Amino acid sequence: MNSKYEIIIYWSHEDNAYIAEIPELPGAMADGASDQEAFRHAEIVIQEWIETAQNMGRSIPEPRGKLMYV
């Protein structure tokens, strides 16, 4: 899968893992032992998030790419 949603990856000392957040999809997060693994897991979460939203008849946000903070 090649999604266009922004994925933010960082190390969490608390979880002892890399965390991948997808800010445009509420509640969408993944983790992994490496940043690459967290990214792969995030791609799966994105696909599952979209499938679940479709099955529930909910709207799916358009990917905006990099978020701009003011």
Distance bins in CASP14 RR format, pairs under 12 A and 6 or more apart:
PFRMAT RR
TARGET T0000
AUTHOR 0000-0000-0000
RMODE 2
METHOD distances of the structure
MODEL  1
1 7 0 0 0 0 0 1 0 0 0 0 0
1 39 0 0 0 0 0 1 0 0 0 0 0
1 40 0 0 0 0 1 0 0 0 0 0 0
1 41 0 0 0 0 0 1 0 0 0 0 0
1 42 0 0 0 0 1 0 0 0 0 0 0
1 43 1 0 1 0 0 0 0 0 0 0 0
1 44 1 0 0 1 0 0 0 0 0 0 0
1 45 0 0 0 0 0 1 0 0 0 0 0
1 46 1 0 0 1 0 0 0 0 0 0 0
1 47 1 0 1 0 0 0 0 0 0 0 0
1 48 0 0 0 0 0 1 0 0 0 0 0
1 49 0 0 0 0 0 1 0 0 0 0 0
1 50 0 0 0 0 1 0 0 0 0 0 0
1 51 0 0 0 0 0 1 0 0 0 0 0
2 39 0 0 0 0 0 1 0 0 0 0 0
2 43 0 0 0 0 1 0 0 0 0 0 0
2 46 0 0 0 0 0 1 0 0 0 0 0
2 47 0 0 0 0 0 1 0 0 0 0 0
2 63 0 0 0 0 0 1 0 0 0 0 0
3 20 0 0 0 0 0 1 0 0 0 0 0
3 22 0 0 0 0 1 0 0 0 0 0 0
3 24 0 0 0 0 1 0 0 0 0 0 0
3 25 0 0 0 0 1 0 0 0 0 0 0
3 28 0 0 0 0 0 1 0 0 0 0 0
3 39 0 0 0 0 0 1 0 0 0 0 0
3 40 0 0 0 0 0 1 0 0 0 0 0
3 42 0 0 0 0 1 0 0 0 0 0 0
3 43 1 0 0 1 0 0 0 0 0 0 0
3 44 0 0 0 0 0 1 0 0 0 0 0
3 45 0 0 0 0 1 0 0 0 0 0 0
3 46 1 0 1 0 0 0 0 0 0 0 0
3 47 1 0 0 1 0 0 0 0 0 0 0
3 48 0 0 0 0 0 1 0 0 0 0 0
3 49 0 0 0 0 1 0 0 0 0 0 0
3 50 0 0 0 0 1 0 0 0 0 0 0
3 60 0 0 0 0 0 1 0 0 0 0 0
3 61 0 0 0 0 0 1 0 0 0 0 0
3 62 0 0 0 0 0 1 0 0 0 0 0
3 63 1 0 0 1 0 0 0 0 0 0 0
3 65 0 0 0 0 1 0 0 0 0 0 0
4 22 0 0 0 0 0 1 0 0 0 0 0
4 24 0 0 0 0 1 0 0 0 0 0 0
4 25 0 0 0 0 0 1 0 0 0 0 0
4 43 0 0 0 0 0 1 0 0 0 0 0
4 46 0 0 0 0 1 0 0 0 0 0 0
4 50 0 0 0 0 0 1 0 0 0 0 0
4 61 0 0 0 0 0 1 0 0 0 0 0
4 62 0 0 0 0 1 0 0 0 0 0 0
4 63 1 1 0 0 0 0 0 0 0 0 0
4 64 0 0 0 0 1 0 0 0 0 0 0
4 65 1 0 1 0 0 0 0 0 0 0 0
4 66 0 0 0 0 0 1 0 0 0 0 0
5 20 0 0 0 0 0 1 0 0 0 0 0
5 21 0 0 0 0 0 1 0 0 0 0 0
5 22 1 0 1 0 0 0 0 0 0 0 0
5 23 0 0 0 0 1 0 0 0 0 0 0
5 24 1 0 1 0 0 0 0 0 0 0 0
5 25 1 0 0 1 0 0 0 0 0 0 0
5 26 0 0 0 0 0 1 0 0 0 0 0
5 28 0 0 0 0 1 0 0 0 0 0 0
5 39 0 0 0 0 0 1 0 0 0 0 0
5 42 0 0 0 0 1 0 0 0 0 0 0
5 43 0 0 0 0 1 0 0 0 0 0 0
5 45 0 0 0 0 1 0 0 0 0 0 0
5 46 1 0 1 0 0 0 0 0 0 0 0
5 47 0 0 0 0 0 1 0 0 0 0 0
5 49 0 0 0 0 1 0 0 0 0 0 0
5 50 0 0 0 0 1 0 0 0 0 0 0
5 60 0 0 0 0 0 1 0 0 0 0 0
5 61 0 0 0 0 1 0 0 0 0 0 0
5 62 0 0 0 0 1 0 0 0 0 0 0
5 63 1 0 1 0 0 0 0 0 0 0 0
5 64 0 0 0 0 1 0 0 0 0 0 0
5 65 1 0 0 1 0 0 0 0 0 0 0
5 66 0 0 0 0 0 1 0 0 0 0 0
5 67 0 0 0 0 0 1 0 0 0 0 0
6 20 0 0 0 0 0 1 0 0 0 0 0
6 21 0 0 0 0 1 0 0 0 0 0 0
6 22 1 0 0 1 0 0 0 0 0 0 0
6 23 1 0 0 1 0 0 0 0 0 0 0
6 24 1 0 0 1 0 0 0 0 0 0 0
6 25 0 0 0 0 1 0 0 0 0 0 0
6 28 0 0 0 0 0 1 0 0 0 0 0
6 39 0 0 0 0 0 1 0 0 0 0 0
6 42 0 0 0 0 0 1 0 0 0 0 0
6 46 0 0 0 0 0 1 0 0 0 0 0
6 61 0 0 0 0 0 1 0 0 0 0 0
6 63 1 0 0 1 0 0 0 0 0 0 0
6 64 1 0 0 1 0 0 0 0 0 0 0
6 65 1 0 1 0 0 0 0 0 0 0 0
6 66 1 0 1 0 0 0 0 0 0 0 0
6 67 1 0 1 0 0 0 0 0 0 0 0
6 68 0 0 0 0 0 1 0 0 0 0 0
6 69 0 0 0 0 0 1 0 0 0 0 0
7 18 0 0 0 0 0 1 0 0 0 0 0
7 19 0 0 0 0 0 1 0 0 0 0 0
7 20 1 0 1 0 0 0 0 0 0 0 0
7 21 1 0 0 1 0 0 0 0 0 0 0
7 22 1 0 1 0 0 0 0 0 0 0 0
7 23 0 0 0 0 1 0 0 0 0 0 0
7 24 0 0 0 0 1 0 0 0 0 0 0
7 25 0 0 0 0 0 1 0 0 0 0 0
7 28 0 0 0 0 1 0 0 0 0 0 0
7 29 0 0 0 0 1 0 0 0 0 0 0
7 30 0 0 0 0 1 0 0 0 0 0 0
7 35 0 0 0 0 0 1 0 0 0 0 0
7 36 0 0 0 0 0 1 0 0 0 0 0
7 38 0 0 0 0 1 0 0 0 0 0 0
7 39 1 0 0 1 0 0 0 0 0 0 0
7 40 0 0 0 0 0 1 0 0 0 0 0
7 41 0 0 0 0 0 1 0 0 0 0 0
7 42 1 0 1 0 0 0 0 0 0 0 0
7 43 0 0 0 0 1 0 0 0 0 0 0
7 44 0 0 0 0 0 1 0 0 0 0 0
7 45 0 0 0 0 1 0 0 0 0 0 0
7 46 0 0 0 0 1 0 0 0 0 0 0
7 63 0 0 0 0 0 1 0 0 0 0 0
7 65 0 0 0 0 1 0 0 0 0 0 0
7 66 0 0 0 0 0 1 0 0 0 0 0
7 67 0 0 0 0 0 1 0 0 0 0 0
8 18 0 0 0 0 0 1 0 0 0 0 0
8 19 0 0 0 0 1 0 0 0 0 0 0
8 20 1 0 0 1 0 0 0 0 0 0 0
8 21 1 0 1 0 0 0 0 0 0 0 0
8 22 1 0 0 1 0 0 0 0 0 0 0
8 23 1 0 0 1 0 0 0 0 0 0 0
8 24 0 0 0 0 0 1 0 0 0 0 0
8 28 0 0 0 0 0 1 0 0 0 0 0
8 29 0 0 0 0 1 0 0 0 0 0 0
8 30 0 0 0 0 0 1 0 0 0 0 0
8 35 0 0 0 0 0 1 0 0 0 0 0
8 38 0 0 0 0 0 1 0 0 0 0 0
8 39 0 0 0 0 0 1 0 0 0 0 0
8 42 0 0 0 0 1 0 0 0 0 0 0
8 65 0 0 0 0 0 1 0 0 0 0 0
8 66 0 0 0 0 0 1 0 0 0 0 0
8 67 0 0 0 0 1 0 0 0 0 0 0
8 69 0 0 0 0 0 1 0 0 0 0 0
9 17 0 0 0 0 0 1 0 0 0 0 0
9 18 1 0 1 0 0 0 0 0 0 0 0
9 19 1 0 0 1 0 0 0 0 0 0 0
9 20 1 0 1 0 0 0 0 0 0 0 0
9 21 1 0 0 1 0 0 0 0 0 0 0
9 22 0 0 0 0 0 1 0 0 0 0 0
9 29 0 0 0 0 0 1 0 0 0 0 0
9 30 0 0 0 0 1 0 0 0 0 0 0
9 31 0 0 0 0 1 0 0 0 0 0 0
9 32 0 0 0 0 1 0 0 0 0 0 0
9 34 0 0 0 0 1 0 0 0 0 0 0
9 35 1 0 1 0 0 0 0 0 0 0 0
9 36 0 0 0 0 1 0 0 0 0 0 0
9 37 0 0 0 0 0 1 0 0 0 0 0
9 38 1 0 1 0 0 0 0 0 0 0 0
9 39 1 0 0 1 0 0 0 0 0 0 0
9 40 0 0 0 0 0 1 0 0 0 0 0
9 41 0 0 0 0 0 1 0 0 0 0 0
9 42 1 0 0 1 0 0 0 0 0 0 0
9 43 0 0 0 0 0 1 0 0 0 0 0
10 17 0 0 0 0 0 1 0 0 0 0 0
10 18 1 0 0 1 0 0 0 0 0 0 0
10 19 1 0 1 0 0 0 0 0 0 0 0
10 20 0 0 0 0 1 0 0 0 0 0 0
10 21 0 0 0 0 1 0 0 0 0 0 0
10 29 0 0 0 0 0 1 0 0 0 0 0
10 31 0 0 0 0 0 1 0 0 0 0 0
10 32 0 0 0 0 0 1 0 0 0 0 0
10 35 0 0 0 0 1 0 0 0 0 0 0
10 38 0 0 0 0 1 0 0 0 0 0 0
10 39 0 0 0 0 0 1 0 0 0 0 0
11 17 1 0 0 1 0 0 0 0 0 0 0
11 18 1 0 1 0 0 0 0 0 0 0 0
11 19 1 0 0 1 0 0 0 0 0 0 0
11 20 0 0 0 0 0 1 0 0 0 0 0
11 31 0 0 0 0 0 1 0 0 0 0 0
11 32 0 0 0 0 0 1 0 0 0 0 0
11 33 0 0 0 0 0 1 0 0 0 0 0
11 34 0 0 0 0 0 1 0 0 0 0 0
11 35 0 0 0 0 1 0 0 0 0 0 0
11 38 0 0 0 0 1 0 0 0 0 0 0
12 18 1 0 0 1 0 0 0 0 0 0 0
12 19 1 0 1 0 0 0 0 0 0 0 0
12 20 0 0 0 0 0 1 0 0 0 0 0
12 21 0 0 0 0 0 1 0 0 0 0 0
12 29 0 0 0 0 0 1 0 0 0 0 0
12 30 0 0 0 0 0 1 0 0 0 0 0
12 31 1 0 0 1 0 0 0 0 0 0 0
12 32 0 0 0 0 1 0 0 0 0 0 0
12 33 0 0 0 0 0 1 0 0 0 0 0
12 35 0 0 0 0 0 1 0 0 0 0 0
12 38 0 0 0 0 1 0 0 0 0 0 0
13 19 0 0 0 0 0 1 0 0 0 0 0
14 31 0 0 0 0 0 1 0 0 0 0 0
15 29 0 0 0 0 0 1 0 0 0 0 0
15 30 0 0 0 0 0 1 0 0 0 0 0
15 31 1 0 0 1 0 0 0 0 0 0 0
15 32 0 0 0 0 1 0 0 0 0 0 0
15 33 0 0 0 0 0 1 0 0 0 0 0
15 38 0 0 0 0 0 1 0 0 0 0 0
16 31 0 0 0 0 1 0 0 0 0 0 0
16 32 0 0 0 0 1 0 0 0 0 0 0
16 33 0 0 0 0 1 0 0 0 0 0 0
17 29 0 0 0 0 0 1 0 0 0 0 0
17 30 0 0 0 0 1 0 0 0 0 0 0
17 31 1 0 1 0 0 0 0 0 0 0 0
17 32 1 0 1 0 0 0 0 0 0 0 0
17 33 1 0 0 1 0 0 0 0 0 0 0
17 34 0 0 0 0 1 0 0 0 0 0 0
17 35 0 0 0 0 0 1 0 0 0 0 0
17 37 0 0 0 0 1 0 0 0 0 0 0
17 38 1 0 0 1 0 0 0 0 0 0 0
17 41 0 0 0 0 0 1 0 0 0 0 0
18 29 0 0 0 0 0 1 0 0 0 0 0
18 30 0 0 0 0 1 0 0 0 0 0 0
18 31 1 0 0 1 0 0 0 0 0 0 0
18 32 1 0 1 0 0 0 0 0 0 0 0
18 33 1 0 0 1 0 0 0 0 0 0 0
18 34 1 0 0 1 0 0 0 0 0 0 0
18 35 1 0 1 0 0 0 0 0 0 0 0
18 36 0 0 0 0 1 0 0 0 0 0 0
18 37 1 0 0 1 0 0 0 0 0 0 0
18 38 1 1 0 0 0 0 0 0 0 0 0
18 39 0 0 0 0 1 0 0 0 0 0 0
18 40 0 0 0 0 0 1 0 0 0 0 0
18 41 0 0 0 0 1 0 0 0 0 0 0
18 42 0 0 0 0 1 0 0 0 0 0 0
19 28 0 0 0 0 0 1 0 0 0 0 0
19 29 1 0 0 1 0 0 0 0 0 0 0
19 30 1 0 0 1 0 0 0 0 0 0 0
19 31 1 0 1 0 0 0 0 0 0 0 0
19 32 0 0 0 0 1 0 0 0 0 0 0
19 33 0 0 0 0 0 1 0 0 0 0 0
19 35 0 0 0 0 1 0 0 0 0 0 0
19 37 0 0 0 0 0 1 0 0 0 0 0
19 38 1 0 0 1 0 0 0 0 0 0 0
19 39 0 0 0 0 0 1 0 0 0 0 0
19 41 0 0 0 0 0 1 0 0 0 0 0
19 42 0 0 0 0 1 0 0 0 0 0 0
19 45 0 0 0 0 0 1 0 0 0 0 0
20 27 0 0 0 0 0 1 0 0 0 0 0
20 28 0 0 0 0 1 0 0 0 0 0 0
20 29 1 0 0 1 0 0 0 0 0 0 0
20 30 1 0 1 0 0 0 0 0 0 0 0
20 31 1 0 0 1 0 0 0 0 0 0 0
20 32 1 0 0 1 0 0 0 0 0 0 0
20 34 0 0 0 0 0 1 0 0 0 0 0
20 35 0 0 0 0 1 0 0 0 0 0 0
20 36 0 0 0 0 0 1 0 0 0 0 0
20 37 0 0 0 0 1 0 0 0 0 0 0
20 38 1 0 1 0 0 0 0 0 0 0 0
20 39 1 0 1 0 0 0 0 0 0 0 0
20 40 0 0 0 0 1 0 0 0 0 0 0
20 41 1 0 0 1 0 0 0 0 0 0 0
20 42 1 1 0 0 0 0 0 0 0 0 0
20 43 0 0 0 0 1 0 0 0 0 0 0
20 44 0 0 0 0 0 1 0 0 0 0 0
20 45 1 0 0 1 0 0 0 0 0 0 0
20 46 0 0 0 0 1 0 0 0 0 0 0
21 27 0 0 0 0 1 0 0 0 0 0 0
21 28 1 0 0 1 0 0 0 0 0 0 0
21 29 1 0 1 0 0 0 0 0 0 0 0
21 30 0 0 0 0 1 0 0 0 0 0 0
21 31 0 0 0 0 0 1 0 0 0 0 0
21 38 0 0 0 0 1 0 0 0 0 0 0
21 39 0 0 0 0 0 1 0 0 0 0 0
21 41 0 0 0 0 0 1 0 0 0 0 0
21 42 0 0 0 0 1 0 0 0 0 0 0
21 45 0 0 0 0 1 0 0 0 0 0 0
21 46 0 0 0 0 0 1 0 0 0 0 0
21 67 0 0 0 0 0 1 0 0 0 0 0
22 28 1 1 0 0 0 0 0 0 0 0 0
22 29 1 0 0 1 0 0 0 0 0 0 0
22 30 0 0 0 0 1 0 0 0 0 0 0
22 38 0 0 0 0 0 1 0 0 0 0 0
22 39 0 0 0 0 0 1 0 0 0 0 0
22 41 0 0 0 0 0 1 0 0 0 0 0
22 42 1 0 0 1 0 0 0 0 0 0 0
22 43 0 0 0 0 1 0 0 0 0 0 0
22 44 0 0 0 0 0 1 0 0 0 0 0
22 45 1 0 0 1 0 0 0 0 0 0 0
22 46 1 0 1 0 0 0 0 0 0 0 0
22 47 0 0 0 0 0 1 0 0 0 0 0
22 48 0 0 0 0 0 1 0 0 0 0 0
22 49 1 0 0 1 0 0 0 0 0 0 0
22 50 0 0 0 0 0 1 0 0 0 0 0
22 61 0 0 0 0 0 1 0 0 0 0 0
22 63 0 0 0 0 1 0 0 0 0 0 0
22 64 0 0 0 0 0 1 0 0 0 0 0
22 65 0 0 0 0 0 1 0 0 0 0 0
22 67 0 0 0 0 0 1 0 0 0 0 0
23 29 0 0 0 0 1 0 0 0 0 0 0
23 42 0 0 0 0 0 1 0 0 0 0 0
23 46 0 0 0 0 0 1 0 0 0 0 0
23 61 0 0 0 0 1 0 0 0 0 0 0
23 63 0 0 0 0 0 1 0 0 0 0 0
23 64 0 0 0 0 1 0 0 0 0 0 0
23 65 0 0 0 0 1 0 0 0 0 0 0
23 66 0 0 0 0 0 1 0 0 0 0 0
23 67 1 0 0 1 0 0 0 0 0 0 0
23 68 0 0 0 0 0 1 0 0 0 0 0
23 69 0 0 0 0 0 1 0 0 0 0 0
24 42 0 0 0 0 0 1 0 0 0 0 0
24 46 0 0 0 0 1 0 0 0 0 0 0
24 49 0 0 0 0 1 0 0 0 0 0 0
24 50 0 0 0 0 0 1 0 0 0 0 0
24 60 0 0 0 0 1 0 0 0 0 0 0
24 61 1 0 1 0 0 0 0 0 0 0 0
24 62 0 0 0 0 1 0 0 0 0 0 0
24 63 1 0 0 1 0 0 0 0 0 0 0
24 64 1 0 0 1 0 0 0 0 0 0 0
24 65 1 0 0 1 0 0 0 0 0 0 0
24 66 0 0 0 0 0 1 0 0 0 0 0
24 67 1 0 0 1 0 0 0 0 0 0 0
25 42 0 0 0 0 1 0 0 0 0 0 0
25 43 0 0 0 0 0 1 0 0 0 0 0
25 45 1 0 0 1 0 0 0 0 0 0 0
25 46 1 0 0 1 0 0 0 0 0 0 0
25 47 0 0 0 0 0 1 0 0 0 0 0
25 48 0 0 0 0 0 1 0 0 0 0 0
25 49 1 0 1 0 0 0 0 0 0 0 0
25 50 1 0 0 1 0 0 0 0 0 0 0
25 51 0 0 0 0 0 1 0 0 0 0 0
25 52 0 0 0 0 0 1 0 0 0 0 0
25 53 0 0 0 0 1 0 0 0 0 0 0
25 58 0 0 0 0 0 1 0 0 0 0 0
25 59 0 0 0 0 0 1 0 0 0 0 0
25 60 0 0 0 0 1 0 0 0 0 0 0
25 61 1 0 0 1 0 0 0 0 0 0 0
25 62 0 0 0 0 0 1 0 0 0 0 0
25 63 0 0 0 0 1 0 0 0 0 0 0
25 64 0 0 0 0 0 1 0 0 0 0 0
26 45 0 0 0 0 0 1 0 0 0 0 0
26 49 0 0 0 0 1 0 0 0 0 0 0
26 52 0 0 0 0 0 1 0 0 0 0 0
26 53 0 0 0 0 1 0 0 0 0 0 0
26 58 0 0 0 0 0 1 0 0 0 0 0
26 59 0 0 0 0 0 1 0 0 0 0 0
26 60 0 0 0 0 0 1 0 0 0 0 0
26 61 0 0 0 0 1 0 0 0 0 0 0
27 42 0 0 0 0 0 1 0 0 0 0 0
27 45 0 0 0 0 1 0 0 0 0 0 0
27 46 0 0 0 0 0 1 0 0 0 0 0
27 48 0 0 0 0 0 1 0 0 0 0 0
27 49 0 0 0 0 1 0 0 0 0 0 0
27 52 0 0 0 0 0 1 0 0 0 0 0
27 53 0 0 0 0 0 1 0 0 0 0 0
28 41 0 0 0 0 0 1 0 0 0 0 0
28 42 1 0 0 1 0 0 0 0 0 0 0
28 43 0 0 0 0 0 1 0 0 0 0 0
28 44 0 0 0 0 0 1 0 0 0 0 0
28 45 1 0 1 0 0 0 0 0 0 0 0
28 46 1 0 0 1 0 0 0 0 0 0 0
28 47 0 0 0 0 0 1 0 0 0 0 0
28 48 0 0 0 0 1 0 0 0 0 0 0
28 49 1 0 1 0 0 0 0 0 0 0 0
28 50 0 0 0 0 1 0 0 0 0 0 0
28 52 0 0 0 0 0 1 0 0 0 0 0
28 53 0 0 0 0 0 1 0 0 0 0 0
28 60 0 0 0 0 0 1 0 0 0 0 0
28 61 0 0 0 0 0 1 0 0 0 0 0
29 38 0 0 0 0 1 0 0 0 0 0 0
29 41 0 0 0 0 1 0 0 0 0 0 0
29 42 1 0 0 1 0 0 0 0 0 0 0
29 44 0 0 0 0 0 1 0 0 0 0 0
29 45 1 0 0 1 0 0 0 0 0 0 0
29 46 0 0 0 0 0 1 0 0 0 0 0
29 48 0 0 0 0 0 1 0 0 0 0 0
29 49 0 0 0 0 0 1 0 0 0 0 0
30 36 0 0 0 0 0 1 0 0 0 0 0
30 37 0 0 0 0 1 0 0 0 0 0 0
30 38 1 0 1 0 0 0 0 0 0 0 0
30 39 0 0 0 0 1 0 0 0 0 0 0
30 40 0 0 0 0 1 0 0 0 0 0 0
30 41 1 1 0 0 0 0 0 0 0 0 0
30 42 1 0 1 0 0 0 0 0 0 0 0
30 43 0 0 0 0 1 0 0 0 0 0 0
30 44 1 0 0 1 0 0 0 0 0 0 0
30 45 1 0 1 0 0 0 0 0 0 0 0
30 46 0 0 0 0 1 0 0 0 0 0 0
30 47 0 0 0 0 0 1 0 0 0 0 0
30 48 0 0 0 0 0 1 0 0 0 0 0
30 49 0 0 0 0 0 1 0 0 0 0 0
31 37 0 0 0 0 1 0 0 0 0 0 0
31 38 1 0 1 0 0 0 0 0 0 0 0
31 39 0 0 0 0 0 1 0 0 0 0 0
31 40 0 0 0 0 0 1 0 0 0 0 0
31 41 1 0 0 1 0 0 0 0 0 0 0
31 42 0 0 0 0 1 0 0 0 0 0 0
31 44 0 0 0 0 0 1 0 0 0 0 0
31 45 0 0 0 0 1 0 0 0 0 0 0
32 38 1 0 1 0 0 0 0 0 0 0 0
32 39 0 0 0 0 1 0 0 0 0 0 0
32 40 0 0 0 0 1 0 0 0 0 0 0
32 41 1 0 1 0 0 0 0 0 0 0 0
32 42 0 0 0 0 1 0 0 0 0 0 0
32 44 0 0 0 0 0 1 0 0 0 0 0
32 45 0 0 0 0 0 1 0 0 0 0 0
33 39 0 0 0 0 0 1 0 0 0 0 0
33 40 0 0 0 0 0 1 0 0 0 0 0
33 41 0 0 0 0 0 1 0 0 0 0 0
34 40 0 0 0 0 1 0 0 0 0 0 0
34 41 0 0 0 0 0 1 0 0 0 0 0
35 41 0 0 0 0 0 1 0 0 0 0 0
35 42 0 0 0 0 0 1 0 0 0 0 0
36 42 0 0 0 0 0 1 0 0 0 0 0
36 43 0 0 0 0 0 1 0 0 0 0 0
37 43 0 0 0 0 0 1 0 0 0 0 0
37 44 0 0 0 0 0 1 0 0 0 0 0
38 44 0 0 0 0 0 1 0 0 0 0 0
38 45 0 0 0 0 0 1 0 0 0 0 0
39 45 0 0 0 0 0 1 0 0 0 0 0
39 46 0 0 0 0 0 1 0 0 0 0 0
40 46 0 0 0 0 0 1 0 0 0 0 0
40 47 0 0 0 0 0 1 0 0 0 0 0
41 47 0 0 0 0 0 1 0 0 0 0 0
41 48 0 0 0 0 0 1 0 0 0 0 0
42 48 0 0 0 0 0 1 0 0 0 0 0
42 49 0 0 0 0 0 1 0 0 0 0 0
43 49 0 0 0 0 0 1 0 0 0 0 0
43 50 0 0 0 0 0 1 0 0 0 0 0
44 50 0 0 0 0 0 1 0 0 0 0 0
44 51 0 0 0 0 0 1 0 0 0 0 0
45 51 0 0 0 0 0 1 0 0 0 0 0
45 52 0 0 0 0 0 1 0 0 0 0 0
46 52 0 0 0 0 0 1 0 0 0 0 0
46 53 0 0 0 0 0 1 0 0 0 0 0
46 60 0 0 0 0 0 1 0 0 0 0 0
46 61 0 0 0 0 0 1 0 0 0 0 0
46 63 0 0 0 0 1 0 0 0 0 0 0
47 53 0 0 0 0 0 1 0 0 0 0 0
47 54 0 0 0 0 0 1 0 0 0 0 0
47 60 0 0 0 0 0 1 0 0 0 0 0
48 54 0 0 0 0 0 1 0 0 0 0 0
48 55 0 0 0 0 0 1 0 0 0 0 0
49 55 0 0 0 0 0 1 0 0 0 0 0
49 56 0 0 0 0 0 1 0 0 0 0 0
49 58 0 0 0 0 0 1 0 0 0 0 0
49 60 0 0 0 0 1 0 0 0 0 0 0
49 61 0 0 0 0 1 0 0 0 0 0 0
50 56 0 0 0 0 0 1 0 0 0 0 0
50 57 0 0 0 0 0 1 0 0 0 0 0
50 58 0 0 0 0 1 0 0 0 0 0 0
50 59 0 0 0 0 0 1 0 0 0 0 0
50 60 1 0 1 0 0 0 0 0 0 0 0
50 61 0 0 0 0 1 0 0 0 0 0 0
50 62 0 0 0 0 0 1 0 0 0 0 0
50 63 0 0 0 0 0 1 0 0 0 0 0
51 57 0 0 0 0 0 1 0 0 0 0 0
51 58 0 0 0 0 0 1 0 0 0 0 0
51 60 0 0 0 0 1 0 0 0 0 0 0
52 58 0 0 0 0 1 0 0 0 0 0 0
52 60 0 0 0 0 1 0 0 0 0 0 0
53 59 1 0 0 1 0 0 0 0 0 0 0
53 60 1 0 1 0 0 0 0 0 0 0 0
53 61 0 0 0 0 1 0 0 0 0 0 0
54 60 1 0 0 1 0 0 0 0 0 0 0
61 67 0 0 0 0 0 1 0 0 0 0 0
END
